[in-house]
């Protein structure tokens, strides 16, 4: 709507400008016309005056020639040539004047001048013939003046002086009239230009006042709205009534304010979430610090126990009288066994510290049947050492070529950890089973019916140093590194370790390994 008003205002100004331009062009054309006629009239007057002057100079030359016989002929020829040139210029100017004529009086005056010019041309030609034939000197002094009068004032029965004077008077009148018309035309041009300019200025002022009144209120509202937004009043809204461009601008402004308000609210929500996350993270760090302190205490205890045992065995062997060789062998065997246990604990800790990227693996290809045989033997040995019953479920080998690319020692270590946990956290009367299943991958599954894992702790039991509360009650001497070590060792071999458990019902540990693809 406001845009249409602007277009109308611009169109009106354009029309005024075009009218002013067309009037100025027309007026300037009229002024050029009258100025041109004045110029032609003045030039014709100048030519007539020059013709009369050259005629008078030629008359003086003839008098000198008749009296003293010393007038140069070249001067005569020059005067005659100038008069011929004046007549030629007058002819051209009369043709131009005839082209510019508009009124009957102009045509009548031009016709009269043409007749006079024709007579002048005839007389100048006769004068030239007469002067060029005057080669005999007059016999008496009175003949000189007779010859002068006969040659210039009464040549062929015409008074040349009077004819030129009449033409000059007529042309002077016409020149004055042309100058007056040219001046009037210029005055009209100035008046018309001033009038059109005044009308244009008045229209421009009126349009400016109308547009400024239409602009002032919406702009003031917009300024007030931006100031409110700048001071944080994001709930401020502009009135959206009407269908003008300012209404569209108001709607856009309100949309922007709404988005800013929404963004501020989201920022505040995000800040609260970040603060909450920071608080939770701080709590987690504090718990981690407590876990670390507890872990260090557990490590100290775990390492101190075998070290104390080694020291005790050595002191018993050295105490008192000498013993027999069999006693010393048994003592040394117990020291070696305790040292091996201590070395394994240290190796487990080092393996966790290094992570999967720095593990030194010795992987090679094994048949699944071969791995099952070795794992079954390891499981039997572990079960026998703890006086536990173990149930084996051998795989159904539909694919006799099924192979695994693994580090056998590291995978055996994983199996030992899982079986050890199954035996540790289940009653001696409960059955532990080991099975292997082949699908798209190899799945080694250890199932027990022990204490299980609480649901809230199931996602954390694989974290380093974490132990569930019920596990701590059953076995307070653990470090919480076994399952974390399983994850690390399997991840290094592109495998997975999953736990499924329900508290009080037992746990199923799954070792997932990719099969070797055959080309």
Phi, psi and omega in degrees: 000309178294327178296320178296322176297318178298316179298319178296318179296315179296322179295317179297315178297323179294318178298316179299317180296318180294318177298315179299318180294317180295318177296320179295320179295317180295316181294318179294326176295317177297319179295319178298323179299309181292324177296322178295317178297320178296320180296315180298316180298317180294320179293322177296319177299317180297322180292319178297317179296318179296324178295317178296320180295316179295325177295321179291321178296321180293326177294320177296321179297318181294320178299317179296321181295318182288331185271313188246352179060024182240010179286128182288139179291330180297326178294321176299313182296324179295317179296317178298320179295320179296322179293319176298319179294322177298318179295320178297314178299321178296321177300314180296317180294323178293323176297315178296322179294322178295325178292329182271351184292146180230326185258163180295323180297322178297317180294322180295315180293321178294322178297319178296319179292325177296318178297315179298320180294322178296317178296319180297319179298318179297315182292321179294323178294318178294321178298321180295319178295318182295319182290324181285344177265355182275076181252350180259132180288149178292149183282329182233162182292329179293336179292336181298311182289330176294319180294317180299315181293318181295326185280320189251326186259343183215050181277119180056038174079010181239141177269101184295324181296315181292325181294318179293320180297319179295320179295321179295318180296317179297317182289328177294321177296316179295323179295317179296320179295318180296320178295322180294318179293322179296319179294320177297319180297317179296321178295320178295321178298315180297318181294316181295319178298316179296320181295312181295320178298320178296317177298318179298318180296317180297316179296318180298318179296316179297317178296320179298318179296317180296315181292321180295322177295323179288333182272330193299307185296312178299322180292321177298319177296319179295318178298317178297319179295316179295323177295320179296318178296320180297328179272009174090007180275074185288352177270002180287138180227149177266151176294138186248017183292151177092180182234021180278174179297328179291330175293319176297318178297321179296317178297318177296320178297315179296322177297318178297315179298322179296317179295321178296318179296318178296318178297320178297319179296318178296321179296318179296318177297319179296320179298317179296319178296318179297316178299320179294317179296321178297318179296316179296319179296321177297320178295319178296319179296319177297318177296320178297321179295319178296320178296320179296317178297318178295321179296317180298322178294319179295318179297316178301318180293315183296321180281327181291325183298307178294327179295319178295321179297317178299314180297319180296316179299318180295318180294323178296320180293329182270346186280142174075206183285167178294143179254173179280170184296324181297321178298315181294323178297316179297319179297314180295324179297318178295322177297317180296317181298316178294322178295320177298316178301315179297320180296320179296319178301316180294319179298320179299316179297317179296322180295321177293322181293319182290324181083172184292334183290335184251011176289140177262102183263145173240079185271144171205174186274131176233146171286144181300322179297321179294317179297320180297319179298315181292318181293322179297320179294316178299317181295318179299318183296317180294317180296320180294323181294335181251011178055046181242157179265135183234134178250126182255137176239092182296154183283156171268105186274084175287332178250103184291343182264009181298130184225157177235143175252098191219167167264109188299319182295316182293322180290324175296322178298319177299314180298320179298318180297315183294315179294321180297318177296320181298319179286322184294318189255028173223155181290151183297339180274350183271147185272140174244134182239151177232128180219158178229131182231136179250121171233238172282348176214176181264128181238115176258121190238128176247123185239130175230170181235047185268217187286339181073185181233131177301146184300322181290342180257356187296324181281353185246352185293340177276355179284149183296131175074003181268138174224138179292157184295320181291331177291323179294326179291320182285313182228091182287354186266004182283164180253344182075031181245351186295306182292325175298321178294324177299314178301315183297313183293322180285324178298323179294337181252021178062030178253180180225155179229119182238148177235134173233124186206153171226135186299128179083356182242350177116180186221145173241119178256128182244128175253113184254128182228139178285143177277153177287128179279135179261134179282000000 
